[in-house]
Each structure stands twice: as C-alpha cells, then as structure tokens.
C-alpha cells in the first residue's frame, strides 16, 4: 500500500530533524538490501528517511 500523502512523525532526533516532527510523504522507494525510503516534506525542507524510523500519524483527533 502506498504511503504517498500520509503524515509521518519522526521517532528519533538527528542532525537535521527533531524527535516528533511531522511531515507529509511525497514519494516512496524500495532499495535492495536497505529497505523502504520515503521522501518526507517537513514544510521547510524535504528529506529522504527510512520508513522504519517513522511512525504514521492517524487522522483521528
């Protein structure tokens, strides 16, 4: 199932991202021997992330 258009939240803090930041998936790629990558738009920057390091945000309030 495609993740394009879904919201994701970061699990960990890194050099460029903070923990808990939310972005929207713009593209998804599968790379052999590495896994799934998603292109996440955080509003001020767009970055490739491992899908396994993100949590999907539910649309429920």
N, C-alpha and C positions, 0 to 999 in steps of 0.2 A: 504494500500500500504506500502511496506517495506521501511524503511529508511536506510537500510544497504548499505554502500558505498557512501552515500551522505555526503556533507560537511555541518557543522553547526557552527554558531557563537554564542558565549555567549552574553546574554543581560545584565547580572549583574556581578559585581565583588564579589568574595567570598574569603575565606581564602586561597584557593589553585589556583583559576583561576582569570584572569583579564578580564575586560569587552572588548568584541570584539575579543577574541581569537578564532581561527578557528581550528576545528578538524574534523576527519572522523568517522562516525558511524560504529561500528563493530558489534553491537548486539542491539536488541530491545526487551523489555519485558513489558507486561501489568501486573500490580499488582492491585488486587482488592482493592477498596476504596482509592487507592493512585494515580493511573493513569499510564501513559506510562513513562518508563525509557529507556534511550538509553546509551549504552556504547560508549564513545567518546575517540578516540585516539588523543591526542594533540602532539604527537611526543616524548615528554619527559616523559609523564605519560598517563595512561588510567584511566578514571573516569566515574562512573555512574552519570547521570544528569537527571533531569526532562525534558521531551521533551518540555513542555510548557514554559520552561525558555530559550529555544534556538531558534534561527532564522535560517531557511535553507538558505544556500548560493547558489545563482543561478550561473550556469556555464557560463553565458554571460559575456563578458568583456566590 
